[in-house]
Amino acid sequence: MCYVWLTGVAWLLLASPARAQARDTVSLPERFPVGETLLYDARFGFFNIGQAAMRVVSQDTIRGIPTLHIEFLVQGGTYLVRINDRMDSWIGLNDFASRRFIQDYDEIGRKRYNAYEIYPDSGFYRQAGVDSALATSPDPLDDAAFFYFVRTVPLEVGKRYEFNRYFRPDRNPVVLDVLARDTIDVPAGRFPTVLIQPTIKGRGVLAEASEPRMWLSDDDRRIMVQLKSKFPFGVITFRLRSAEHRGPQQREER
């Protein structure tokens, strides 16, 4: 269930016909401070079936490049389904391009692990366990990095953005429609939001058939307040429970 959510959120960036630009000149560490922690519940109808978290873990160094390490965790399920999924992403502080991406999933006893080393300057990426290098997109971004990049993009109601920066070029473009402004209530409180609809090629929570909707706070932070998507068995809603600052973690150079 949540594997589809995690793998589906893989779309990103430079726009046409509405070309996406950063909303301001605030640096990456200022906009996304180390320790920022966003906690969510996951609901199926009236039932709380799990939790999720997005966190800015640390400033790190990948092959000599200063990066920001972010993580995305999903845990929970029902008596029939148990989930323990994690994504880690390292994005360049100066160019907002992915350098490393790790997916580590454990669902219903089935485990899946993928690790990617991404080389934006050389135009290729490598997957662990695969011999050959594959071409990547200019200024590539991965699934987890998208949640942070979209917070820097101007979201004008009524506009459509097409993105061509997902690190696997065959998945581009990704379309982002800005539908409306809305005020919603979640466990963390009441939020004015911008409602967007993403569409990605292939299957997953952001596929057109899933009718996904994402609500971002209508303020300078642009945090994800709610995500809703249709699954074969019904609609799952991820709702913000709290936004906290938990302090940095120390990381060694990679």
Sequence and secondary structure as in RCSB ss.txt:
>XXXX:A:sequence
MCYVWLTGVAWLLLASPARAQARDTVSLPERFPVGETLLYDARFGFFNIGQAAMRVVSQDTIRGIPTLHIEFLVQ
GGTYLVRINDRMDSWIGLNDFASRRFIQDYDEIGRKRYNAYEIYPDSGFYRQAGVDSALATSPDPLDDAAFFYFV
RTVPLEVGKRYEFNRYFRPDRNPVVLDVLARDTIDVPAGRFPTVLIQPTIKGRGVLAEASEPRMWLSDDDRRIMV
QLKSKFPFGVITFRLRSAEHRGPQQREER
>XXXX:A:secstr
 HHHHHHH       SSS    SS   HHHHS TTEEEEEEEEETTEEEEEEEEEEEEEEEETTEEEEEEEEEEE
EE SS EEEEEEEEEEETTT  EEEEEEEEEETTEEEEEEEEEETTTTEEEETT  S EE  SS B HHHHHHHG
GGS   TT EEEE  BSSGGG  EEEEEEEEEEEEETTEEEEEEEEEEEBSSSSTTBGGG  EEEEESSSS  EE
EEEEEETTEEEEEEEEEEEE         
